[in-house]
C-alpha cells in the first residue's frame, strides 16, 4: 500500500480499515520493545501510540503521517483533535 513495511499498524482510509499487527499485543520483552525503540518510545507504550496515531488518521480523515502523529498526541493527552474541515473520501489523498 506504499507505506512503511515495518510499521506495526496502518490505516486504509477509503476502505475504512485499520490493521494492528500482533506484535503490538506481545509482551515488552518481545518484538514490541524493539518496535517501541524504533519509534523512540519507552517499552510498553507502543500499543497506545499506534492506536491513537491510527485514530488520528481515522477521526480526521488524515493521510499525512505528521498530522496523524499530532492528532494522536492530542488523544493521548485527553484532548479532542482539532481536525481541519473533514475531507471528502476520494481515491486520491
C-alpha distances in whole Angstrom, upper triangle without the diagonal:
4,6,9,9,12,12,14,12,9,10,8,12,12,12,14,12,13,12,15,15,19,20,20,23,25,28,28,29,26,23,23,25,23,20,22,24,21,20,24,25,28,28,27,26,22,22,23,21,18,19,20,18,15,18,19,15,16,20,20,17,16,13,14,14,18,19,17,19,22,22,21,25,27,26,27,30,31,30,28,26,27,24,25,25,23,20,20,17,16,13,13,13
4,7,8,12,11,14,13,11,12,11,13,14,15,17,15,15,14,17,17,20,21,21,24,26,29,28,29,26,23,23,25,23,19,22,23,19,19,23,24,27,27,27,25,22,22,24,21,18,20,21,18,16,19,19,16,18,21,20,18,16,12,13,13,16,18,17,18,21,22,21,24,26,26,27,30,31,30,29,26,27,24,24,25,23,21,21,18,17,14,13,13
4,6,9,8,11,10,8,10,10,13,15,16,16,14,13,13,14,14,18,18,18,21,23,25,25,26,23,20,19,21,19,16,18,19,16,15,19,20,23,24,24,22,18,19,20,17,14,17,18,14,13,17,16,14,16,19,19,17,14,11,11,10,14,15,14,15,18,19,18,21,23,23,23,26,28,27,26,23,25,22,23,25,23,20,21,19,18,16,15,13
4,5,5,9,9,9,12,13,16,18,19,19,16,14,13,13,13,16,15,16,19,20,23,22,23,20,16,16,18,16,13,15,16,12,12,16,17,21,21,21,19,16,17,19,16,13,16,17,14,14,18,17,15,18,21,21,19,17,14,13,11,14,16,15,15,18,19,18,20,23,23,23,26,27,27,27,24,26,24,25,27,25,23,25,22,22,20,19,17
4,6,8,9,10,13,14,17,19,19,19,17,15,12,13,11,14,14,15,18,19,21,21,22,19,15,15,17,15,12,15,16,13,14,18,19,22,21,21,20,16,17,20,17,14,17,19,16,15,19,20,18,20,23,23,21,19,17,17,14,17,20,18,18,22,22,20,23,26,25,25,28,30,30,29,27,29,27,28,30,28,26,27,24,24,21,21,19
4,6,9,10,14,16,19,22,21,21,18,15,13,12,10,13,11,12,16,16,18,18,18,15,11,12,14,11,9,12,13,10,11,15,16,18,17,18,17,13,15,17,15,13,16,18,15,15,19,19,18,20,23,24,23,20,18,18,15,17,20,18,17,21,22,19,21,24,24,23,26,28,29,29,26,29,27,29,31,29,28,29,26,26,24,24,22
4,5,7,11,14,16,19,19,18,15,12,10,9,9,12,10,10,14,15,17,17,18,15,12,11,13,12,8,11,12,10,10,13,14,17,16,16,15,11,12,14,12,9,12,14,12,11,15,16,15,17,20,20,19,17,15,15,12,15,17,14,14,17,18,16,18,21,20,19,23,24,25,25,23,25,24,25,28,26,25,26,23,24,22,22,20
4,7,11,14,17,20,19,17,14,11,8,6,5,8,7,7,10,12,14,14,16,13,10,9,12,11,8,10,13,11,11,14,14,16,14,14,13,9,9,12,11,7,10,13,11,11,14,15,15,16,19,20,20,18,17,17,14,16,18,15,14,18,18,15,17,20,19,18,22,23,24,24,22,25,24,26,28,26,25,27,24,25,24,24,22
4,7,10,13,16,15,14,11,7,5,4,6,9,10,8,12,14,17,17,19,17,14,12,15,15,11,12,15,14,12,16,15,17,17,16,14,10,9,11,10,6,8,11,9,7,11,12,11,13,16,17,16,15,14,15,12,15,16,13,13,16,16,13,16,19,17,17,20,21,22,21,20,23,21,23,25,23,22,23,21,22,21,21,19
4,7,10,13,12,11,8,6,5,7,9,13,13,12,15,18,21,21,23,20,17,16,18,18,14,16,18,16,15,18,18,20,20,19,17,13,13,14,12,9,10,11,9,7,10,11,9,10,14,15,13,12,11,12,10,14,14,11,13,16,15,13,17,19,17,18,21,22,22,21,19,21,19,21,22,20,19,20,17,18,17,17,15
4,6,9,9,7,6,4,6,9,12,15,16,15,17,20,23,24,26,24,21,19,22,21,18,19,22,19,18,21,21,23,23,22,19,16,15,15,14,11,10,12,10,6,9,10,7,8,11,12,10,10,9,11,11,14,14,11,13,16,14,13,17,18,17,18,22,22,21,20,18,20,17,19,20,17,16,16,14,15,14,15,13
4,6,6,6,5,6,8,12,14,18,19,18,21,24,27,27,30,27,24,22,25,25,21,22,25,23,21,24,24,27,27,25,23,20,18,19,18,14,14,15,13,10,12,12,9,9,13,13,10,10,9,12,13,16,16,13,16,18,17,17,20,21,20,22,25,25,24,22,20,21,18,19,19,16,14,14,11,12,11,12,11
4,5,5,6,8,11,14,17,21,22,21,23,26,29,29,32,30,27,25,28,27,23,24,27,25,23,26,25,28,28,27,24,21,20,20,18,16,15,15,13,10,11,11,8,7,10,10,7,8,8,11,13,16,14,12,16,17,15,16,19,20,19,21,24,23,22,20,17,18,15,16,16,13,11,11,8,9,10,11,9
4,5,8,11,14,17,20,23,25,24,26,29,32,33,35,32,30,28,31,30,27,28,30,28,26,29,29,32,32,30,28,25,23,23,22,19,18,19,17,14,14,15,11,10,13,13,9,11,10,14,16,19,18,16,19,21,19,19,23,23,22,25,27,27,25,22,20,21,17,18,17,13,11,10,6,7,7,9,9
4,5,9,12,15,18,21,23,22,24,27,30,31,34,31,28,27,30,30,26,27,30,28,26,30,29,32,31,30,27,24,22,23,22,19,18,19,17,14,15,16,13,11,14,15,12,14,13,17,18,21,20,17,21,23,20,20,24,25,23,25,28,27,26,24,22,23,20,21,20,16,15,13,9,10,10,13,13
4,7,10,13,17,19,22,20,22,25,28,29,32,29,27,25,28,28,25,25,29,27,25,28,27,29,29,27,25,22,20,20,19,16,15,16,15,11,11,13,10,8,11,12,10,12,12,16,17,20,18,15,18,20,18,17,21,21,19,22,25,24,23,20,19,20,17,19,18,15,14,13,10,12,12,14,14
4,7,10,13,16,18,17,18,22,25,26,29,26,24,22,25,25,22,23,26,24,23,26,25,27,26,24,22,20,17,18,18,14,13,15,14,10,11,13,11,9,12,14,12,13,13,16,16,19,19,15,18,20,18,17,21,22,19,21,24,24,24,21,20,22,19,21,21,18,17,16,13,15,15,16,15
4,7,10,13,15,13,15,18,22,23,25,23,20,18,21,22,18,19,22,21,19,22,21,23,23,21,19,16,14,14,14,11,9,12,11,7,9,11,9,8,12,14,12,13,13,15,14,17,17,13,15,18,16,14,18,19,17,18,22,21,22,20,19,21,19,21,22,19,18,18,15,17,17,18,16
4,6,10,12,11,13,16,19,20,22,19,17,16,19,19,16,17,20,19,18,21,20,22,21,19,18,14,12,14,14,10,10,13,12,9,11,14,12,12,15,17,16,16,15,17,16,19,19,15,17,20,18,16,19,21,19,19,23,23,24,23,21,24,22,24,25,22,21,22,19,20,19,20,19
4,7,8,7,9,12,15,16,19,16,14,12,16,16,13,14,18,17,16,19,17,19,17,15,14,11,9,11,11,8,8,12,11,9,12,14,14,14,16,19,18,18,17,18,16,19,19,16,16,19,18,15,18,20,18,18,21,22,23,22,21,24,23,25,27,24,24,25,22,23,23,23,22
4,5,6,8,10,13,15,16,13,11,10,14,14,11,13,17,15,15,19,17,19,17,15,15,12,10,13,13,10,11,15,14,12,15,18,17,17,20,22,21,21,20,21,18,21,22,18,18,22,21,18,21,23,21,20,24,25,26,26,25,28,26,29,30,28,27,28,25,26,25,25,24
4,5,6,7,11,13,14,11,10,9,13,14,12,14,17,17,17,20,18,18,16,14,15,12,10,14,15,12,13,16,17,15,18,20,20,20,23,25,24,24,23,24,21,24,25,21,21,24,23,20,22,25,22,21,25,26,28,27,27,30,29,32,33,31,30,31,28,29,28,29,27
4,5,5,8,10,11,8,6,5,9,10,8,11,13,13,14,16,15,15,13,12,12,10,9,13,13,11,13,16,16,16,18,21,20,21,24,26,25,24,24,24,21,23,24,21,20,23,23,20,21,24,22,21,24,25,27,28,27,30,29,32,34,32,31,32,30,31,30,30,28
4,6,8,9,12,10,8,6,9,11,8,9,13,13,13,15,13,13,11,9,9,7,5,9,10,8,10,13,13,13,15,18,18,19,21,23,23,22,22,22,19,21,22,18,17,20,20,16,18,21,18,17,20,22,24,24,24,27,26,29,31,29,29,30,28,30,29,29,27
4,7,9,11,10,10,7,11,13,12,12,16,16,16,18,15,15,12,10,11,9,7,11,12,11,11,15,16,16,17,20,21,21,23,25,25,25,25,25,22,24,25,21,20,23,22,19,20,23,20,18,22,22,25,25,25,29,29,32,34,31,31,33,30,32,32,32,30
4,7,8,6,7,6,9,11,11,12,15,16,17,18,16,15,11,10,12,11,10,13,15,14,15,18,19,19,21,23,24,24,26,28,29,28,28,28,24,26,27,24,23,26,25,21,23,25,23,21,24,25,28,29,29,32,32,35,37,35,35,36,34,35,34,35,33
4,5,6,8,7,8,11,12,12,14,16,17,18,15,13,10,8,11,11,11,14,16,15,17,19,20,21,23,25,26,27,28,31,31,30,30,30,26,27,29,26,24,27,26,23,23,26,24,21,24,25,28,30,30,33,33,37,39,37,37,39,37,38,37,38,35
4,5,8,6,5,9,10,9,11,14,14,14,12,10,6,6,9,10,11,13,14,15,17,19,20,21,23,24,26,27,28,30,31,30,29,29,25,26,27,25,22,25,25,21,21,24,23,20,23,24,27,29,29,32,33,36,38,37,37,39,37,38,38,38,35
4,7,7,6,9,11,11,12,14,16,16,14,12,9,9,13,13,14,17,18,18,20,22,23,24,26,28,29,30,32,33,34,32,32,31,27,28,30,27,25,28,28,25,25,28,26,23,26,28,31,32,32,36,36,39,41,40,40,42,39,41,40,40,37
4,5,6,7,9,10,12,13,15,16,15,13,10,10,13,12,13,16,17,16,19,21,21,22,25,26,27,28,30,32,32,31,30,29,26,27,29,26,24,27,28,24,25,28,26,24,27,29,31,32,32,35,35,38,40,38,38,39,37,38,37,37,35
4,5,5,6,9,10,11,13,14,13,13,10,11,13,11,12,16,15,14,17,20,19,20,22,24,24,26,28,30,29,28,27,26,22,24,26,23,22,25,26,22,23,26,25,23,26,28,30,31,30,33,33,35,38,36,35,37,34,35,34,34,31
4,5,5,6,9,10,11,12,11,10,8,8,9,7,8,12,12,11,14,16,16,17,19,21,22,23,25,27,27,25,25,24,21,22,24,21,19,22,22,19,20,23,21,19,22,24,26,27,27,30,30,32,35,33,33,35,32,34,33,32,30
4,5,5,6,9,10,10,9,8,5,7,9,8,10,13,13,13,16,18,18,19,22,23,24,25,27,29,29,27,27,25,22,22,24,22,20,22,23,20,20,23,22,19,22,25,27,28,28,31,31,34,36,35,35,37,35,36,35,35,32
4,5,5,6,9,10,10,10,8,10,12,10,13,15,14,14,17,19,18,20,22,23,24,26,28,29,29,27,26,24,21,22,24,22,20,23,24,21,21,25,24,21,24,27,28,30,29,31,31,34,37,35,35,37,34,35,34,33,31
4,5,5,7,9,9,10,9,10,10,7,10,13,11,11,14,16,15,16,19,20,20,22,24,25,25,23,22,21,17,18,21,18,16,20,21,17,18,22,21,19,22,24,26,27,25,28,28,30,33,31,31,33,31,32,30,30,27
4,5,5,6,5,6,6,8,7,5,9,11,9,10,13,14,14,16,18,19,20,22,23,24,25,23,22,21,17,17,20,17,15,18,19,16,16,19,18,16,19,21,23,24,23,26,26,29,32,31,31,33,31,32,32,31,28
4,5,5,6,7,7,10,10,9,13,14,12,13,17,18,16,19,21,21,22,25,26,27,28,25,24,22,18,18,21,19,17,19,21,18,18,21,21,19,21,24,25,27,26,28,29,31,34,33,33,35,34,35,34,33,30
4,6,8,10,11,13,12,10,13,15,12,13,16,17,15,17,20,20,21,23,25,26,26,23,22,20,16,16,19,18,15,18,20,18,18,21,21,19,22,25,26,27,25,28,27,29,32,31,31,33,31,32,31,29,27
4,6,9,10,12,10,8,12,12,9,10,14,14,12,15,17,17,18,20,22,22,23,20,19,17,13,13,16,14,12,15,17,14,14,18,18,16,18,21,22,23,21,24,24,26,29,28,28,30,29,30,29,28,25
4,7,9,12,10,10,13,14,11,13,16,16,14,17,20,19,20,23,24,24,25,23,22,20,16,15,18,17,13,15,18,15,14,18,19,16,18,21,22,24,22,25,25,28,31,30,30,33,32,33,32,31,28
4,7,8,6,7,10,10,9,11,14,14,13,16,18,18,20,22,23,24,25,23,22,20,17,16,18,16,13,15,17,14,13,16,16,14,16,19,20,22,21,24,25,27,31,30,30,33,32,33,33,32,28
4,6,6,8,11,11,10,13,16,16,16,19,20,21,23,25,25,26,28,26,26,24,20,20,21,20,16,18,20,16,15,18,18,15,16,19,22,24,23,26,27,30,33,33,33,36,35,36,36,35,32
4,6,7,10,11,11,13,15,16,17,19,21,22,23,25,26,28,29,27,27,26,22,22,24,21,18,21,21,18,17,20,19,16,19,21,23,25,25,29,29,32,35,34,35,37,35,37,37,36,33
4,6,7,8,10,11,13,14,16,17,19,20,22,23,24,26,27,26,26,25,22,22,23,20,18,20,20,17,16,19,17,14,17,19,22,24,24,27,28,31,34,32,33,35,34,36,36,35,32
4,6,6,6,9,10,11,12,14,16,17,19,20,21,23,24,23,23,22,18,19,19,17,14,16,17,13,12,15,14,11,14,16,18,20,20,23,24,27,30,29,30,32,31,33,33,32,29
4,6,5,6,8,10,10,12,14,15,17,18,19,21,22,20,20,19,16,17,18,15,13,16,16,12,13,16,14,12,15,17,19,20,20,23,23,26,29,27,28,30,28,30,30,29,26
4,5,5,6,8,10,11,12,14,16,16,18,20,21,20,20,20,17,18,18,15,14,16,16,12,13,16,13,11,15,16,18,19,19,23,23,26,28,26,27,29,27,29,29,29,26
4,6,5,6,8,10,10,12,14,15,16,18,19,18,20,19,16,17,17,14,12,14,13,9,10,12,10,8,11,12,15,16,16,19,20,23,26,24,25,27,26,28,29,29,26
4,6,5,6,9,10,10,13,14,15,16,18,16,17,16,13,13,14,11,9,11,11,7,8,11,10,8,11,13,15,16,15,18,18,21,24,23,24,26,25,27,27,26,23
4,6,5,6,8,10,11,12,14,16,16,15,15,15,12,13,14,10,9,12,12,8,11,13,12,11,14,16,17,17,16,19,19,21,24,22,22,24,22,24,24,24,21
4,5,5,6,9,10,10,12,14,15,14,15,16,13,15,14,11,11,13,11,8,11,12,10,10,13,14,15,15,14,18,17,20,22,20,21,23,21,23,24,24,21
4,5,5,6,9,10,10,12,13,13,14,14,12,13,12,8,8,10,8,4,7,9,6,7,10,11,12,11,11,14,14,18,20,18,19,22,21,23,24,23,20
4,5,5,7,9,10,11,12,10,11,11,8,10,9,5,5,8,7,4,8,10,9,9,12,13,14,13,11,14,13,16,19,17,18,20,19,21,21,21,17
4,5,5,6,9,10,10,9,10,11,9,12,11,7,9,11,9,7,11,12,11,12,15,16,16,14,13,15,14,17,18,16,16,18,16,18,19,19,16
4,5,5,6,8,9,9,12,13,12,13,11,8,10,11,8,7,10,11,8,11,14,13,13,11,10,13,12,15,16,14,15,17,16,19,20,20,17
4,6,5,6,8,7,9,10,9,10,8,5,7,8,5,5,9,9,8,11,13,13,12,10,8,10,9,12,14,12,13,16,15,18,19,18,15
4,6,6,5,4,6,8,8,10,8,5,9,10,8,8,12,12,12,14,17,17,15,13,11,12,10,12,14,11,11,13,12,15,16,15,12
4,6,5,7,9,11,12,14,12,9,12,13,10,10,14,14,12,15,18,17,16,13,11,13,11,13,14,11,11,12,11,14,15,16,13
4,6,8,11,13,13,15,12,9,12,12,9,10,13,12,10,14,16,14,13,10,8,10,8,11,12,9,11,13,12,16,18,18,15
4,5,9,10,12,13,9,8,12,11,8,10,13,12,12,15,17,16,14,11,8,8,5,7,8,6,8,11,11,14,16,16,13
4,7,9,11,13,10,9,13,13,11,13,16,15,15,18,20,19,17,14,12,12,8,9,10,7,6,8,8,11,13,12,10
4,6,8,10,7,6,10,11,9,11,14,14,14,17,19,19,17,15,11,12,8,9,11,9,8,11,10,12,13,12,9
4,6,9,8,8,11,12,12,13,16,17,17,19,21,22,20,18,15,15,12,12,14,12,10,12,11,11,12,10,6
4,6,6,6,9,10,11,12,14,16,17,18,20,21,20,18,14,15,12,12,15,14,12,15,14,15,15,13,9
4,5,5,6,9,10,10,12,14,15,16,18,20,19,18,14,15,14,15,17,16,15,18,17,18,18,16,12
4,5,5,6,9,10,11,13,14,15,17,19,17,17,13,14,13,14,17,17,17,20,19,20,21,18,14
4,5,5,6,8,10,11,12,14,15,17,15,14,10,10,9,10,14,14,14,17,17,19,19,17,14
4,5,5,6,8,10,10,12,14,15,14,13,10,11,10,12,15,14,14,17,16,18,19,17,14
4,6,5,6,9,10,10,12,14,13,13,11,13,12,15,18,17,18,21,20,22,22,21,17
4,5,5,6,9,10,11,13,11,11,8,10,10,12,16,16,17,21,21,23,24,22,18
4,5,5,6,9,10,11,9,8,5,8,8,11,14,14,15,18,19,21,23,21,18
4,5,5,6,9,10,9,10,8,11,11,15,17,17,18,21,20,23,24,23,19
4,5,5,6,9,8,10,9,12,13,16,19,19,21,24,24,26,27,26,22
4,6,5,6,5,6,6,9,11,14,17,17,19,23,23,26,27,26,23
4,5,5,5,6,7,10,12,16,18,17,20,22,22,25,27,26,23
4,5,7,10,10,14,15,19,22,21,23,26,26,28,30,29,25
4,6,9,10,13,16,19,22,22,24,27,28,30,32,31,27
4,7,9,12,15,19,21,21,23,26,27,30,32,31,28
4,6,9,12,15,18,18,21,24,25,28,30,29,26
4,6,9,12,14,14,17,20,21,25,27,26,23
4,6,9,12,12,15,18,19,22,24,23,20
4,7,9,10,13,17,18,21,24,22,19
4,6,7,10,13,15,18,20,19,16
4,6,8,12,14,16,19,17,14
4,6,9,12,15,18,17,15
4,7,9,12,15,15,13
4,6,9,12,11,9
4,6,10,10,10
4,7,8,8
4,5,7
4,7
4
